[in-house]
Amino acid sequence: QVQLVDSGGDSVQPGGSLRLSCTYSGDILSIQVMGWLRQGPGEQRETVATITSGDFTNYVDSVKGRSTMSTDNAKNTVNLQMNSLRPEDTAVYFCAASTTYNAVVTGTPRYWGQGTQVTVSS
């Protein structure tokens, strides 16, 4: 089993920045891919960013160039730095982990965090 705890969500103005963190614990050696998914009001769930065990990252086009996903193994965290935030980034963001890349990108990861709210509004 793997436990994920999300944090860092907040209300910010357009153009602002946030750093989302996901603290992981448990049988993390079984995990090959971690990601951040989001679901905005009335929208479908979307995979925003992924990182593999080899530190290969990938981003959805809407956040590419504005976001950076990284791992801090010393702190057992996976982070998502988001800059130049837009109102359309408003969503609940979930940390996710799974043994396969496909599970994360299709929004069906084995493990989920509890979610953290990001609101971008003036």
N, C-alpha and C positions, 0 to 999 in steps of 0.2 A: 504494500500500500504506500501511496505517496500523498502527502498533505501539502496543500498550497494555500497561502494566505496573501491576499491582495491588499495593497494600500497605496496611498498617494493621490487618490482622486480629489478634486476640488472644483470650485467655481472660479473661473478666470475670464478675463476679457479677451476678445479676439486679438490675436497677435501674441498672446501670452504663452508661457511654457509650463509644462508639468513633467514630473518624473514619477512614473508608476513603478512600484516595486512588488515583486512576488517572492515571498520567502518559502522555500521548499524544505521538506523533511521526509524521512522515510526511505523507502527502497529506490532512491534516486538513480542508482546504477543501472536500473532497468529502462530508464527513460532515454530515448534517442532524440526527441524533439520537444521543445517548449515553444509556446506561442502566446500571443495576446489576441483575444477575440473581443468584439464589441457588438452591442445591440442598442441602436438608437430607438427612440419612441416611434412606434409604428413601422419599424424597419426590420429586415431580416438580419440575422446574426452574420457577422463578417469577420473573417480572419484578417487581422491588421498586420501582424508581423510574426515571423517564426525564426527560431535559431536551433541549429542542430547540435549534436554532441561534438561535432567538429568545428563549431563556431561559424558555420555558414548561415548568413541571415538572408531573409527575403521579406519584402514589404508589398502591401497592396498599393496600387498606383496612387491612390488618393493621399497617402501619407509619405510616399517616397520622397526623399530629400528633406523632409521635415522631422523625421523620426529616426531614432537609433535604438536598436535592441541590443542588450549586452548581458553578460553573466558576470557575477562576482562570486567565485567559488569559495573564497575565504569567508564570505558572509552568507553563503547559501541563498543568494538572491538572483533573480532575473529581472532586469530593469527595462523600461521603455521610456526613453526621453522623447518628449513630444514638444516641438517648437512651432511657432507661427500658427497657433491653434485657431481653428475656424469654428463658427457655429455648427457646421455639419459634423464636427468631431464629437459633439455632444452625444454621450452614450454611457451605458454601463460597460466597463471594461473588465474582462475576465482573463486571468492567467490560466493557461492550459498546458497539460503535459501528456505525452503518450509515447508508446513504443514505436509508432510508425508516423512518418511525415504526412501520409495521406489522411490519417485520422484527424490531425490538427487542421489541415487546410480545408477539410470538408466540414469542419465544425462538430466533429464527433470524437473529441479526445476522451481518453479514459479518465483523466483526472481534471478537476476544475477548481479554481479558487471561488471565493464567495462573491466576487465582483466589487468594483469600486466605481463610484459615479464621477464622471467628468462632465461638467457643464460649461459651455463656452457662450457667453452672452454679455452684451454691453448694457 
